[in-house]
């Protein structure tokens, strides 16, 4: 088939017949067809990611590139070097790049934390797990659902860890990967052949071993292992594995499965990008916040006002942004602005469970 005719035809997902690109329904099997636009998007994606294991490749790429970015940031920090970055990355910098703090629920951190790793051993372990398990998941559920599942399962496991775990800094892909092991086990169980039962059993053994080792390592107290994220990721994965539609060797045969999985994936990629934008905002803000605090300590009120304003503008979701900007505004005689910030801050944090740190200052200037 020449390239010219290739752009004019598409393959029916129901019966694999070659159809004109604009065909709405297959004359052979009656299945409704993807539109010309959808086929075009699919072909672009295949060019970008290659036909096979697109989700696994994308996840691997994200994990590794993000690790390199964080490593460079740590190495460039005056107090830290390459050894810190690879073996024990400093908590404040890992937090800056989107790790999440248990007990402090910030929605976008539950997403970004899946791509943050504590050093080279941590990422090597998870990359190996990804390499081993994701082909099973992708074969059963297709690339779009595989990528979507990682985000949903990883985020779900982070949420469980945040709600049920003790205070601590959490990051890593292992919750989502334990979800993948659950998905692979469930799909193999559903397939129910002699070979797939072997796959299922090996997945169950793997999950069991990971849990036992994780608990032993935690008890030894040498390295923190997030056993709650592991367990909840696996349980969620098994549940999803039963609910999600599985595909055949040629992909999904029903239009709604193809469309549904792609729309879900596109939406979740949007959420993922948004969470990284929030991460950058918080990161920029914390940089200015550090400058703001040190200028306040040095009583450089003018410089402090600029830094505190920048920190406030970059991330208004933090109480400290309001606190310091109100403080420096009062010191510099900008009472009107401080009052405005008080009104805005009180409105923004009206549902906060902890007391407003800036409330006393605000009461001192209240009309
Ligand atoms: Zn057909």
Boltz pocket constraint, residues with backbone or C-beta under 6 A from the ligand:
constraints:
  - pocket:
      binder: B
      contacts: [[A, 12], [A, 13], [A, 14], [A, 15], [A, 16], [A, 17], [A, 26], [A, 27], [A, 28], [A, 29], [A, 30], [A, 31]]
      max_distance: 6.0
